[in-house]
Amino acid sequence: MKFVIFAGTPGSGKTSIIKYIIQELKNDFKLFFAKFDCLQTLDNERIAKEYKIPTIKKLAGELCPDHYTALEIPKIIKENQDKDIIIL
């Protein structure tokens, strides 16, 4: 399994790049997309619908999103052992 993390400031194009990568890889690999955000997002629902891959949304709320993500990564890996690539 490969684990790929995209990080950057809001509006920097992370989701656009992720969509392109998913489009290119979805037919050859079992993909899983995990979206982490502070308060709200619909990106995972849009990606699941458009590309027909499993996704999950995790909202950090009042927690530091980086620390929350670090705590959740082991769970995501454990629950997706059957995937070839996990995109975060």
trRosetta pair geometry for C-beta under 8 A, 3 or more apart (Angstrom, degrees):
i j d omega theta_ij theta_ji phi_ij phi_ji
1 77 7.3 140 111 -149 149 88
1 80 7.6 128 -142 115 146 88
1 81 6.9 -109 -45 -146 146 45
1 83 6.1 68 -128 86 112 73
1 84 6.5 -165 -118 -157 60 22
1 85 7.2 169 -163 -83 67 28
1 86 6.7 29 175 -7 113 99
2 84 6.8 10 23 151 91 64
2 85 4.7 -14 67 -110 100 78
2 86 7.3 -169 94 28 53 65
3 73 7.8 74 -170 -164 144 110
3 77 6.7 -30 -87 -95 136 108
3 85 7.7 171 -82 -157 27 56
3 86 5.0 -8 -115 62 72 104
3 88 7.1 19 -178 -8 86 114
4 85 6.4 6 2 -171 112 103
4 86 7.2 175 27 86 67 53
4 87 5.2 -16 69 -111 104 67
4 88 6.9 -180 90 24 51 74
5 88 4.7 -19 -111 68 69 112
6 14 4.6 139 143 -154 123 104
6 17 6.7 170 -129 81 144 120
6 18 5.9 -115 5 -67 161 107
6 87 7.1 16 -5 -176 108 90
6 88 6.8 -178 26 89 68 57
7 14 7.4 21 -109 -107 4 139
8 12 3.9 -101 136 68 129 152
8 13 7.6 -18 89 51 153 66
8 14 5.2 178 43 -58 112 113
9 12 4.9 104 62 -40 74 122
13 16 4.7 -54 -162 43 75 119
13 17 5.8 74 139 -23 90 99
14 17 6.1 -64 -154 38 28 106
14 18 6.2 27 153 -20 66 110
15 18 5.4 -53 -143 38 34 115
15 19 6.3 39 157 -23 66 102
15 43 5.5 -109 -121 -136 133 134
16 19 5.9 -51 -150 31 29 111
16 20 6.8 28 152 -16 61 105
17 20 5.7 -56 -153 36 34 112
17 21 6.3 32 152 -17 68 107
18 21 5.7 -56 -147 38 32 110
18 22 6.2 33 155 -20 66 106
18 33 7.1 100 173 -132 126 123
18 47 7.5 -39 124 -107 114 141
18 87 6.0 135 -145 160 106 138
19 22 5.8 -53 -145 36 29 111
19 23 6.3 33 155 -22 63 106
19 47 6.8 -134 -98 -109 82 97
19 50 7.6 -3 -140 97 108 144
19 51 7.6 -163 -143 -48 70 132
20 23 5.8 -55 -151 34 29 113
20 24 6.5 22 154 -14 63 109
21 24 5.8 -61 -150 40 31 108
21 25 6.0 2 163 1 68 118
21 87 7.0 152 98 -109 130 147
22 25 6.3 -74 -137 49 25 94
22 26 5.5 41 170 -52 69 107
22 31 6.1 148 -131 148 85 168
22 33 6.8 -16 -91 -65 134 130
22 47 6.6 101 19 -160 177 110
22 51 5.0 -12 142 -140 126 166
22 53 6.5 -125 -159 11 120 149
22 87 7.0 -104 -73 18 96 163
23 26 6.5 -32 -126 4 18 115
23 51 6.7 -114 -78 -109 60 116
25 28 6.0 -87 -161 53 55 95
25 29 4.9 -23 170 34 100 118
25 31 6.2 106 108 -66 111 129
25 85 6.7 -21 151 40 150 152
26 29 7.2 -79 -115 58 18 74
26 31 5.8 -68 -106 11 68 135
26 51 5.5 -149 -85 -178 156 106
26 52 7.4 103 -180 66 139 84
26 53 5.9 -116 -126 -58 112 122
29 84 4.0 -116 -163 74 97 142
29 85 5.3 34 148 6 142 111
30 82 6.5 -63 127 132 157 77
30 83 4.7 -138 115 -134 100 56
30 84 4.7 120 47 0 75 90
30 85 7.5 158 82 27 52 67
31 51 8.0 -37 77 136 139 130
31 53 4.7 -23 83 -149 103 146
31 54 7.9 177 100 44 63 72
31 83 6.5 59 -147 -160 11 113
31 84 7.0 -41 -69 58 50 89
31 85 5.3 -20 -111 72 73 96
31 86 7.8 144 -163 -96 56 30
31 87 6.5 2 -167 -2 104 110
32 53 6.9 -159 -98 161 32 106
32 54 5.3 -22 -120 81 81 99
32 55 7.2 159 -170 -93 60 40
32 56 7.8 11 176 2 100 97
32 76 7.7 172 125 179 133 100
32 80 4.7 -78 9 -146 170 147
32 83 4.4 -63 -10 -105 113 163
32 85 7.4 -177 29 96 68 52
32 86 4.9 -20 69 -114 103 74
32 87 7.1 176 86 25 49 70
33 44 6.3 179 110 -126 107 82
33 47 5.4 -56 79 119 163 148
33 48 7.6 -145 55 -64 119 74
33 53 6.1 86 -3 105 104 121
33 54 7.5 172 30 97 70 50
33 55 4.4 -21 73 -110 95 92
33 56 7.7 177 95 26 56 59
33 86 7.9 166 -85 -163 25 56
33 87 4.9 -19 -109 70 71 103
33 88 7.9 163 -159 -84 51 29
34 44 7.6 -3 -146 -104 25 127
34 55 7.1 169 -83 -161 33 64
34 56 5.1 -10 -117 62 77 95
34 57 8.0 167 -162 -86 56 22
34 58 6.6 12 -179 1 100 113
34 72 7.9 -179 174 128 143 121
34 76 5.3 -21 -69 -134 158 148
34 86 6.7 14 -1 -179 110 100
34 87 7.2 174 26 88 67 51
34 88 5.0 -15 68 -110 102 73
35 41 5.6 -134 144 106 132 145
35 43 5.0 159 -121 80 154 111
35 44 4.1 -136 12 -53 129 103
35 47 7.8 153 -48 19 125 135
35 55 6.7 22 -7 -179 101 112
35 56 7.2 -169 29 91 70 48
35 57 5.1 -20 69 -111 104 68
35 58 7.1 171 87 27 52 68
36 58 5.0 -22 -105 73 73 101
36 59 7.9 161 -156 -89 53 26
36 60 6.7 51 -177 -37 95 102
36 65 6.1 132 149 -172 111 103
36 68 7.1 161 -157 100 122 106
36 69 4.8 22 -137 -93 171 106
36 72 7.4 159 -96 61 121 143
36 88 6.8 17 -3 -174 110 94
37 40 6.6 -63 114 74 137 18
37 41 4.1 136 -8 -23 160 127
37 43 7.8 132 -45 21 133 118
37 57 7.3 -25 21 -164 106 94
37 58 7.7 147 25 82 60 54
37 59 5.8 -27 75 -111 79 70
37 60 7.1 -144 102 10 32 89
37 65 7.1 -45 -176 -126 17 136
38 59 6.9 22 130 -161 18 77
38 60 5.3 -47 -121 56 47 104
38 61 7.2 162 178 -44 58 7
38 65 5.4 -78 -80 -63 75 124
39 59 6.4 49 -142 -160 13 117
39 61 6.9 85 -101 -110 59 40
40 59 6.9 12 -78 -113 35 132
41 44 6.9 79 113 0 108 87
41 57 6.1 -171 74 -141 101 120
41 59 7.5 179 17 -88 93 94
42 45 5.0 -52 -171 42 74 115
42 46 5.8 76 131 -25 87 102
43 46 5.7 -60 -148 39 31 111
43 47 6.1 27 159 -17 68 109
43 57 7.8 136 60 -101 76 105
44 47 5.8 -56 -144 39 31 109
44 48 6.1 34 157 -22 65 107
44 55 3.9 175 -168 146 94 131
44 56 6.3 -83 -156 84 153 13
44 57 4.4 -150 25 -63 145 90
45 48 5.8 -53 -145 36 29 112
45 49 6.3 25 158 -15 63 109
45 55 7.3 -146 -64 80 28 138
45 57 7.5 -19 -33 -41 81 130
46 49 6.0 -60 -148 39 27 108
46 50 6.0 15 161 -10 66 115
47 50 6.0 -60 -135 44 27 103
47 51 5.6 -20 -179 24 67 116
47 53 6.9 -43 144 57 94 101
47 55 5.5 113 82 -73 109 151
48 51 7.2 -73 -123 55 12 79
48 52 7.4 55 179 -107 50 18
48 53 6.4 -114 -118 69 55 55
48 54 6.9 18 -119 -138 104 21
48 55 4.3 -116 -62 17 103 119
49 52 7.8 4 -176 -66 16 53
54 80 8.0 -172 92 -114 132 115
56 76 7.2 -156 54 -116 143 106
58 68 7.2 180 144 143 115 113
58 69 7.5 132 97 -99 135 65
58 72 5.5 90 -157 -168 165 171
60 63 4.6 -115 179 70 90 92
60 64 7.0 -80 177 98 140 21
60 65 4.1 -145 -5 -99 162 66
60 68 3.9 176 -117 30 100 162
60 69 7.4 -47 -75 -38 120 75
63 67 6.3 -114 165 76 104 106
63 68 4.5 109 107 -61 130 116
64 67 4.2 64 77 15 108 109
64 68 6.5 177 83 -12 53 87
65 68 5.5 -55 -141 40 33 114
65 69 6.1 38 159 -23 66 105
66 69 5.8 -52 -147 34 28 112
66 70 6.5 30 154 -19 62 106
67 70 5.6 -52 -149 34 33 113
67 71 6.6 31 153 -17 64 105
68 71 5.8 -59 -154 36 31 110
68 72 6.3 19 155 -12 66 114
69 72 5.8 -67 -145 42 30 106
69 73 6.4 48 158 -43 67 96
69 88 7.3 110 -162 177 118 133
70 73 6.1 -34 -146 5 28 117
71 74 7.8 -61 177 24 34 98
72 75 5.5 -61 -163 40 55 114
72 76 6.1 52 146 -23 83 105
73 76 5.7 -58 -146 36 34 110
73 77 6.3 31 159 -17 68 106
73 88 7.3 -16 -108 -92 95 158
74 77 5.8 -55 -147 38 33 111
74 78 6.2 33 156 -20 67 108
75 78 5.7 -56 -146 37 29 111
75 79 6.2 18 159 -11 65 113
76 79 6.0 -63 -143 43 27 104
76 80 6.1 -8 166 9 64 120
76 86 6.4 129 140 -167 112 147
76 88 7.5 105 107 -88 164 112
77 80 6.4 -83 -140 52 22 90
77 81 7.5 61 161 -73 60 67
77 86 6.7 -122 -96 8 65 165
78 81 6.9 -13 -166 -45 30 99
80 83 4.4 -10 167 7 102 123
80 86 5.6 109 100 -86 146 120
83 86 5.7 94 99 -63 140 79
